Amino acid sequence: MEQSQILKECVKQEEVDETANPQLSKVGALEPPALGHEEEPVLADCAGVEFVVVKNEHSYKQKAFLGGYRHQLTGTEYHHAAVQTLPRKKPDRGMTVFSRDSQTVRLKSHNQQCLVNTSTQMAGIGCYVSCMKDKLVTPGKYITADEWHDRKLRAVIFLQSLARRWLAQKAVDQLRNEQSRQLAWLEMQERRRESEKEDQQRDLYQRRMNPKRREDFNLLYKALEMWRLEEERLINSSQQGAKRKEALRLLLEKETQLIRAIGRRQIVTQTNNYEKMIRDFLNKSASPYQWHTTNNQLIEMDTLHTITARKLQDLYNNISLSTVSKMQRLHLLMTLKETIEENECPLTLDILELIDREVDLMTRKIKAQSLDGLRNRICTLFLQYIKTAAFNPIVRKMLKVYQSPSQLQNDMFLCHGCRCCLPSAAYNISGGLSSWCQRCISLDNIARSRLDFSVYKNILKRLKIDEQKLNKEAKIPWLLQEEDIWYLVEVVWASRSALNGKHDLHDLVFVRWDLQSDWSPWNCLLLSKEETSGHLEVKDIKEVYEKVFICEVEHKHEMARQHFSQISILAEYLDSQSAADPHSVSSKIN
């Protein structure tokens, strides 16, 4: 009681000080102090009051915060005493408020019938009751418990049938959508195949009408050979004796005329291609160095070599012109003479001699048409001058220049067809044709077999793309040539799909027979584009294909092994695979 009186007096003293000292302000929303704090509060600014130690008592309840005071200068907070004391206990009533009986639930079953009192007014003496609004009520059919349960069961079955019908409709709609998507996909694939066939036919037509490459002329010669064989078959089947010989002679004359026409067209195309190749070579040698900066800005830089190449290009273009006057031609010849006189060699001496000869003939008023051959020789020798690295250093990066005669000697090989020594770039690495240069192979194809390897080139290109996706380290497809693919398609697989016998070469592709091993001529299968997706999903070959079909495929693989084992480069891979799989058929035979 003494402590409470002291606190009350302190509070009164604080109120008096607050009125006298405005630096103390009342706090109405301070944070309530945490009960149980162990610090000893200090009662300050209470004059004449003895300081006592007040201990806080812990409580599990937290009282409401009633406000307090804060000193504006020192920041000290003063709370009401009611906040810092224990909550007041409720007085004892002298009886137990809670007991086990009040916390226990007791259940009791008891039947109860509610009383309903009703009355009916009846007509009688002195009482009239109208019957206009009376209703005749007839009792309905009594429903037993079994009937009620049976009706409930039928309702449940009906609801289940509706739910199952909804689920079935949903499943049917899903199947219908999948079917529509599948049909749309098949239709799209069919349109794509038709579009590819149209593009192929259009490409074949353009190649036949405007041949520009060697493959295009091979296509013409193949069409010519097919026409000749068909005409010869008709003659042999319809005529005999002297009439047959006369028809064959006329056929030979027609074939000779067609070959002559194709040859003339080929000469014109080669001339145009040669001129285009020269222009591209000169433009590439005279173009400045280009690169892009970080800001994607193009920067060009000219060097002494590119400037020299550009001067030679301009001079060559001027010398090649045929529509110049006599004085301009003489000026160009003098400029050319001054340019090449700086480098004296047998080539420049030949060019100077031809220049002097043309100048001499021009002074004698020889017609320009008579000087075309001489001018072409000057252009040819000057182009050779431009391709010489000693006079045009930039060609070292564009042409293969041998640094020493020993390198040139080691890179030259004798062609058994034309008996010429040619560099290795003029040969193919195919096994049976490695001793013939590409030009001799082309001439032999035109004269005898007349094959078109463009289709097999497309098959090889598709094979490289597919193998690059499956294994980036695959090497065998890049070692094969068009002739090797021709042998696989025509000889080994008979130009037909292994499954459905389709013989359209534009629709045939090579895939792996064993999907776990890399592609090779002895691990391949020729299928149409439609069948590849199904074969690539096969996990076990023995479970899908019949034993007879597997034996036929292995027989074709053995034929490919025997042929490609003659090529030294491919024989290395054959030996390595045979060593890795000693139980294979090839290892047993070899």
C-alpha positions in Angstrom: 0.0 0.0 0.0 2.9 2.3 0.7 4.3 1.7 -2.8 1.0 2.5 -4.5 0.6 5.7 -2.5 4.1 6.7 -3.5 3.4 6.1 -7.2 0.2 8.1 -6.9 2.0 11.0 -5.4 4.7 10.7 -8.2 2.0 10.8 -10.8 0.4 13.9 -9.2 3.8 15.5 -9.0 4.4 14.8 -12.7 1.1 16.4 -13.6 2.1 19.5 -11.7 5.5 19.5 -13.3 3.9 19.2 -16.7 1.8 22.2 -16.2 4.8 24.1 -14.9 7.3 22.7 -17.4 6.0 22.4 -21.0 8.9 20.2 -22.0 7.0 17.2 -20.7 4.3 16.0 -23.1 1.7 13.3 -22.6 2.1 10.2 -24.7 -1.1 8.5 -25.7 0.1 5.7 -28.0 3.4 4.5 -26.7 4.3 0.8 -27.1 3.3 -1.1 -24.0 6.2 -2.4 -22.0 7.0 -6.0 -22.0 6.0 -7.6 -18.8 8.7 -9.6 -17.1 11.4 -7.0 -17.9 14.2 -7.3 -15.4 15.5 -3.7 -15.4 14.9 -1.6 -12.3 12.7 1.4 -13.1 13.9 4.7 -11.6 11.3 7.2 -10.3 12.9 10.5 -11.2 11.9 14.1 -10.6 10.0 13.2 -7.4 11.3 15.7 -4.9 11.2 14.7 -1.3 10.4 11.1 -2.0 12.5 8.2 -1.0 13.7 5.9 -3.9 12.7 2.3 -3.5 13.5 -0.8 -5.7 10.4 -2.1 -7.5 10.5 -5.6 -9.0 8.3 -6.6 -11.9 6.3 -9.7 -11.5 5.7 -12.0 -14.4 2.2 -12.6 -15.6 0.7 -14.7 -18.4 -1.7 -12.0 -19.3 -0.9 -8.7 -20.9 -2.9 -5.7 -19.7 -4.2 -2.9 -21.9 -1.8 0.0 -22.5 -3.3 3.1 -21.0 -0.7 5.7 -22.2 2.0 7.6 -20.5 4.4 10.5 -20.7 7.7 11.3 -22.6 10.2 13.9 -21.7 10.8 16.1 -24.8 14.5 16.8 -23.9 15.8 13.6 -22.5 13.3 11.2 -24.3 12.5 9.3 -21.1 9.2 7.6 -21.1 6.9 7.4 -18.0 4.0 4.9 -17.9 1.0 4.7 -15.7 1.3 2.4 -12.7 -1.8 0.4 -13.7 0.1 -0.8 -16.8 3.1 -2.1 -14.8 1.1 -4.1 -12.1 -0.5 -7.5 -12.1 -4.2 -7.7 -13.2 -6.7 -7.6 -10.4 -8.0 -11.0 -9.4 -11.7 -11.7 -9.3 -13.1 -12.2 -5.9 -13.8 -15.8 -4.6 -17.4 -16.7 -4.8 -17.0 -19.6 -2.4 -18.2 -22.2 -5.0 -16.7 -24.4 -7.7 -17.3 -22.8 -11.1 -16.1 -25.7 -13.2 -16.2 -29.4 -12.7 -16.0 -32.7 -14.6 -19.7 -33.0 -14.9 -19.9 -29.7 -16.8 -17.2 -30.9 -19.2 -18.8 -34.3 -19.9 -21.4 -35.0 -22.6 -24.1 -37.4 -21.8 -26.3 -38.8 -24.6 -29.7 -40.3 -24.1 -32.2 -41.8 -26.6 -35.8 -40.9 -26.0 -38.9 -41.1 -28.3 -41.0 -38.0 -28.5 -44.3 -37.5 -30.2 -45.4 -33.9 -30.8 -49.1 -33.3 -30.2 -51.0 -31.5 -32.9 -54.5 -30.4 -32.0 -56.8 -29.9 -34.9 -60.5 -29.3 -35.3 -63.0 -29.5 -38.1 -66.2 -27.5 -38.4 -69.1 -29.6 -39.3 -72.4 -28.5 -40.7 -75.2 -28.8 -38.2 -78.5 -27.4 -37.1 -78.0 -23.7 -37.0 -74.5 -23.9 -38.7 -74.0 -23.8 -42.4 -70.6 -24.7 -43.9 -70.1 -24.0 -47.5 -68.6 -26.9 -49.6 -67.7 -24.8 -52.6 -64.0 -24.9 -51.9 -63.8 -28.5 -50.8 -61.4 -30.8 -52.6 -61.8 -34.4 -53.2 -58.6 -36.2 -52.2 -58.0 -39.7 -53.3 -55.2 -41.8 -51.8 -52.3 -42.6 -54.0 -50.5 -45.9 -54.6 -48.7 -47.1 -51.5 -45.0 -47.5 -52.0 -43.3 -50.2 -50.1 -39.7 -50.0 -48.9 -38.5 -52.4 -51.6 -40.1 -50.4 -54.3 -38.6 -47.2 -52.9 -35.1 -48.7 -52.8 -35.6 -50.1 -56.3 -36.7 -46.7 -57.6 -33.6 -45.2 -55.9 -31.4 -47.8 -57.5 -32.9 -47.1 -61.0 -32.3 -43.4 -60.5 -28.6 -44.1 -59.5 -28.2 -46.3 -62.6 -29.8 -43.6 -64.8 -27.4 -41.0 -63.4 -24.5 -43.3 -63.9 -25.6 -43.9 -67.5 -25.7 -40.2 -68.1 -22.3 -39.8 -66.6 -20.8 -42.6 -68.6 -22.5 -41.3 -71.7 -20.8 -37.9 -71.1 -17.5 -39.6 -70.6 -18.0 -41.7 -73.7 -18.9 -38.6 -75.7 -15.8 -36.8 -74.4 -13.6 -39.8 -75.3 -15.2 -39.9 -78.8 -14.7 -36.2 -79.3 -11.0 -36.6 -78.3 -10.6 -39.5 -80.7 -12.4 -37.5 -83.4 -10.1 -34.5 -82.8 -7.0 -36.8 -82.9 -8.3 -38.3 -86.1 -8.9 -34.9 -87.7 -5.4 -33.8 -86.6 -3.9 -37.1 -88.0 -5.8 -36.6 -91.3 -4.7 -33.0 -91.5 -1.1 -34.1 -90.9 -1.4 -36.8 -93.5 -2.9 -34.3 -95.9 -0.2 -31.8 -95.2 2.4 -34.5 -95.8 0.7 -35.5 -99.1 0.7 -31.9 -100.2 4.4 -31.6 -99.2 5.3 -34.7 -101.2 3.3 -33.4 -104.2 5.0 -30.0 -103.9 8.4 -31.7 -103.7 7.6 -33.7 -106.8 6.4 -30.6 -108.7 9.6 -28.8 -107.7 11.6 -31.8 -108.9 9.8 -31.9 -112.2 10.3 -28.1 -112.6 13.9 -28.4 -111.7 14.4 -31.2 -114.2 12.7 -29.2 -116.9 14.9 -26.1 -116.2 18.0 -28.2 -116.1 17.1 -29.8 -119.5 16.2 -26.5 -121.1 19.0 -24.4 -119.7 21.9 -26.7 -118.7 24.7 -24.8 -116.9 26.6 -27.5 -115.1 28.2 -30.9 -115.9 25.3 -32.7 -114.0 22.8 -30.9 -116.3 24.5 -32.2 -119.4 24.7 -35.7 -117.9 20.9 -35.5 -117.5 20.6 -34.6 -121.2 22.8 -37.5 -122.2 20.8 -39.9 -120.0 17.6 -38.8 -121.6 19.2 -39.3 -125.0 20.3 -42.8 -124.0 16.8 -43.7 -122.8 15.3 -42.4 -126.0 17.8 -44.4 -128.1 17.1 -47.6 -126.2 13.4 -47.2 -126.6 13.7 -46.5 -130.3 16.0 -49.4 -130.8 13.6 -51.7 -128.9 10.7 -50.6 -131.1 12.8 -51.2 -134.3 13.9 -54.6 -133.2 10.4 -55.6 -132.4 8.7 -54.3 -135.5 11.2 -54.6 -138.4 13.6 -57.3 -139.7 16.2 -57.6 -142.3 17.3 -54.7 -144.5 14.5 -52.4 -143.2 15.8 -52.9 -139.7 19.3 -52.0 -140.6 18.0 -48.9 -142.5 16.0 -47.8 -139.4 19.0 -48.3 -137.2 21.1 -46.2 -139.5 18.6 -43.4 -139.4 18.5 -43.8 -135.6 22.3 -43.4 -135.5 22.1 -40.3 -137.6 19.5 -38.7 -135.3 21.6 -39.6 -132.3 24.7 -38.1 -133.9 22.8 -34.8 -134.6 21.5 -34.7 -131.1 25.0 -35.3 -129.6 26.3 -32.5 -131.9 23.6 -30.1 -130.7 24.3 -31.0 -127.0 28.0 -30.5 -127.7 27.5 -27.0 -129.2 25.4 -26.0 -126.2 28.0 -27.4 -123.9 30.7 -25.3 -125.5 28.7 -22.1 -125.2 27.9 -22.9 -121.5 31.5 -23.7 -120.7 32.6 -20.4 -122.3 30.0 -18.4 -120.2 31.0 -20.3 -117.1 34.7 -19.6 -117.7 34.1 -15.9 -118.2 32.0 -15.8 -115.0 34.6 -17.7 -113.1 37.3 -15.2 -114.2 35.1 -12.2 -113.2 34.4 -13.7 -109.8 38.1 -14.4 -109.3 39.1 -10.9 -110.2 36.4 -9.3 -108.1 37.4 -11.5 -105.1 41.1 -10.6 -105.5 40.4 -6.9 -105.8 37.8 -6.6 -103.0 39.0 -4.8 -99.8 39.1 -6.5 -96.4 35.8 -6.1 -94.6 34.7 -6.6 -91.0 32.0 -5.5 -88.6 32.6 -3.5 -85.5 30.7 -3.9 -82.2 28.2 -1.4 -83.4 27.5 -3.5 -86.5 29.3 -1.0 -88.7 31.0 -2.2 -91.8 34.6 -1.2 -92.2 36.6 -1.7 -95.4 40.4 -1.5 -95.7 42.6 -1.5 -98.8 46.2 -2.8 -98.7 49.0 -2.6 -101.3 48.1 -6.0 -102.5 44.4 -5.3 -103.0 45.3 -2.0 -104.8 47.6 -3.9 -107.1 45.0 -6.5 -107.8 42.4 -3.8 -108.6 44.7 -2.1 -111.1 45.4 -5.5 -112.8 41.6 -6.2 -112.8 40.8 -2.8 -114.5 43.6 -3.4 -117.1 42.3 -6.9 -117.8 38.7 -5.7 -118.3 39.9 -3.0 -120.7 42.1 -5.4 -122.7 39.1 -7.8 -123.0 36.8 -5.2 -124.5 36.3 -5.6 -128.2 34.3 -2.4 -128.9 37.1 0.1 -128.6 38.6 2.3 -131.2 42.0 1.9 -132.7 43.7 4.7 -130.7 42.2 3.4 -127.5 43.4 -0.1 -128.2 46.9 1.2 -128.9 46.8 3.2 -125.6 45.7 0.1 -123.7 48.5 -2.0 -125.2 51.1 0.6 -124.3 49.8 0.7 -120.7 49.9 -3.1 -120.5 53.4 -3.1 -121.9 54.6 -0.6 -119.3 52.9 -2.7 -116.5 54.6 -6.0 -117.3 58.0 -4.6 -118.3 58.8 -4.2 -114.6 58.9 -8.0 -114.2 61.0 -9.7 -116.8 60.4 -13.4 -117.2 59.5 -15.8 -120.1 55.8 -15.1 -119.6 56.2 -11.4 -119.8 58.5 -11.7 -122.9 55.8 -13.7 -124.6 53.2 -11.1 -123.8 55.5 -8.3 -125.0 56.1 -10.2 -128.3 52.3 -10.6 -128.9 51.7 -6.9 -128.1 54.4 -5.8 -130.6 52.9 -8.2 -133.2 49.4 -6.7 -132.7 50.6 -3.1 -132.9 52.5 -4.0 -136.1 49.4 -5.6 -137.6 47.2 -2.7 -136.6 49.6 -0.2 -138.3 49.2 -2.3 -141.5 45.4 -1.8 -141.2 44.5 -5.4 -140.7 40.8 -6.0 -139.9 39.8 -6.4 -136.3 38.1 -9.7 -137.0 41.4 -11.1 -138.1 43.0 -10.1 -134.8 40.6 -11.9 -132.5 42.8 -14.9 -132.0 45.8 -12.8 -131.2 43.9 -10.7 -128.7 42.5 -13.8 -127.0 46.1 -15.1 -126.6 47.1 -11.8 -125.0 44.2 -12.0 -122.6 45.0 -15.6 -121.7 48.6 -14.9 -121.0 47.8 -11.7 -119.1 45.3 -13.7 -116.9 48.1 -16.2 -116.2 50.3 -13.2 -115.3 47.6 -12.1 -112.8 47.4 -15.6 -111.3 51.2 -15.6 -110.6 51.9 -14.9 -106.9 55.2 -13.2 -107.7 53.3 -10.4 -109.6 50.0 -10.5 -107.7 50.7 -11.5 -104.1 47.1 -11.7 -103.0 46.5 -14.8 -105.1 48.4 -16.8 -102.5 45.3 -16.9 -100.4 43.0 -17.8 -103.3 45.0 -20.3 -105.3 47.0 -23.3 -104.2 50.6 -22.1 -104.8 53.4 -24.6 -104.3 56.3 -23.3 -102.4 58.8 -25.7 -103.8 59.1 -28.0 -106.9 59.2 -31.0 -104.5 55.7 -30.2 -103.3 54.4 -30.0 -106.9 56.1 -33.2 -107.8 54.5 -35.1 -104.8 51.0 -33.8 -105.6 51.0 -34.7 -109.3 49.6 -38.0 -110.5 49.3 -39.7 -113.9 45.9 -40.2 -115.3 45.5 -43.5 -117.1 42.8 -42.1 -119.3 44.3 -39.0 -120.9 48.0 -39.9 -119.9 48.4 -36.4 -118.3 50.0 -35.5 -115.0 47.4 -33.7 -112.9 47.2 -32.5 -109.3 45.3 -34.5 -106.7 42.3 -32.2 -106.8 41.5 -33.4 -110.3 40.8 -37.0 -109.0 38.1 -38.7 -107.1 38.8 -41.0 -104.1 36.4 -43.6 -105.3 37.9 -47.1 -105.3 37.5 -48.3 -108.9 37.9 -44.9 -110.6 40.8 -43.5 -108.6 43.3 -43.8 -111.5 41.2 -41.6 -113.8 40.7 -37.9 -113.6 37.3 -36.3 -113.3 37.4 -35.1 -117.0 38.1 -38.6 -118.3 35.4 -40.1 -116.0 32.9 -37.5 -117.5 33.9 -38.4 -121.1 33.6 -42.1 -120.4 30.2 -41.6 -118.9 29.0 -39.6 -121.9 30.4 -42.2 -124.4 29.3 -45.4 -122.7 27.0 -45.6 -119.7 25.5 -42.0 -119.8 24.5 -42.0 -116.1 23.0 -39.1 -114.2 24.5 -38.9 -110.7 22.5 -35.9 -109.6 19.9 -38.2 -108.0 22.5 -40.1 -106.1 24.2 -36.8 -105.1 20.9 -35.8 -103.4 20.6 -39.1 -101.6 24.2 -38.7 -100.3 23.4 -35.1 -99.2 20.3 -36.3 -97.3 22.4 -39.1 -95.7 25.0 -36.6 -94.5 22.4 -34.4 -92.9 20.7 -37.3 -91.1 23.9 -38.7 -89.8 25.1 -35.3 -88.7 22.0 -35.1 -86.4 22.5 -38.6 -85.0 26.3 -38.5 -84.6 28.5 -35.5 -85.2 31.6 -37.6 -85.3 30.4 -39.9 -88.2 33.0 -40.0 -91.0 32.0 -42.8 -93.5 29.3 -40.8 -95.4 31.8 -38.0 -96.0 34.2 -40.5 -97.6 31.8 -41.7 -100.2 31.3 -40.3 -103.7 28.2 -40.3 -106.0 29.6 -43.4 -107.8 29.6 -45.3 -104.5 26.0 -44.4 -103.8 25.2 -45.4 -107.4 26.7 -48.8 -106.7 24.7 -49.2 -103.4 21.4 -48.2 -105.0 21.6 -49.9 -108.3 23.7 -53.0 -107.7 23.2 -53.8 -104.0 19.6 -52.7 -103.5 18.4 -52.9 -107.1 17.0 -49.3 -107.0 14.0 -50.4 -104.9 12.8 -49.9 -101.4 13.5 -52.9 -99.2 10.0 -53.0 -97.8 7.5 -52.0 -100.5 9.6 -52.2 -103.6 9.1 -48.6 -104.6 11.5 -47.6 -107.4 11.2 -43.8 -107.4 14.8 -42.7 -106.8 13.7 -39.2 -105.8 11.7 -40.7 -102.8 14.4 -43.2 -101.6 16.7 -42.5 -98.7 19.3 -44.5 -96.7 18.9 -45.2 -93.0 20.7 -47.3 -90.4 19.8 -51.0 -90.2 21.2 -51.2 -86.6 20.2 -48.0 -85.0 22.8 -48.3 -82.3 25.7 -48.4 -84.8 26.9 -45.7 -87.2 25.8 -45.8 -90.8 28.0 -47.6 -93.2 27.5 -49.5 -96.5 27.3 -52.7 -94.5 24.8 -51.2 -92.0 22.2 -49.5 -94.2 18.7 -50.0 -95.4 17.1 -48.3 -98.5 13.6 -47.2 -97.8 11.1 -44.6 -99.0 10.6 -41.4 -97.1 7.3 -42.6 -95.7 8.8 -45.8 -94.2 11.8 -44.1 -92.4 9.7 -42.9 -89.4 8.4 -46.4 -88.8 11.9 -48.0 -89.0 13.5 -45.5 -86.7 11.0 -46.5 -83.9 12.0 -50.2 -84.1 13.9 -51.2 -80.9 14.4 -54.9 -81.7 14.8 -55.9 -85.3 14.2 -59.6 -84.7 10.8 -58.9 -83.2 9.5 -56.7 -86.0 11.0 -58.1 -89.2 10.7 -61.7 -90.4 13.7 -64.0 -90.5 13.7 -64.2 -94.3 13.8 -60.5 -94.7 16.7 -60.2 -92.2 18.7 -62.8 -94.1 18.1 -60.8 -97.4 19.4 -57.6 -95.8 22.4 -59.3 -94.3 23.2 -60.8 -97.7 23.1 -57.3 -99.3 25.4 -56.1 -96.5 27.9 -58.8 -97.3 27.9 -57.7 -101.0 28.6 -54.1 -99.8 31.5 -55.4 -97.6 33.1 -57.3 -100.4 33.0 -54.3 -102.8 34.0 -51.5 -100.3 36.8 -53.6 -98.8 38.8 -52.8 -101.9 38.9 -49.1 -100.9 41.7 -48.7 -98.4 40.1 -45.8 -96.6 36.9 -47.7 -96.0 38.7 -51.0 -95.3 40.1 -49.5 -92.1 36.6 -48.9 -90.7 35.6 -52.3 -91.8 38.5 -53.9 -90.0 37.8 -51.9 -86.9 34.1 -52.9 -86.7 35.0 -56.5 -87.4 37.4 -56.5 -84.5 34.8 -54.9 -82.2 32.2 -57.5 -83.1 34.0 -60.9 -83.6 30.7 -62.7 -83.8 29.4 -60.8 -86.8 28.9 -62.5 -90.2 31.5 -60.3 -91.9 34.2 -61.3 -89.4 33.5 -65.0 -90.0 33.7 -64.7 -93.8 36.7 -62.4 -93.9 
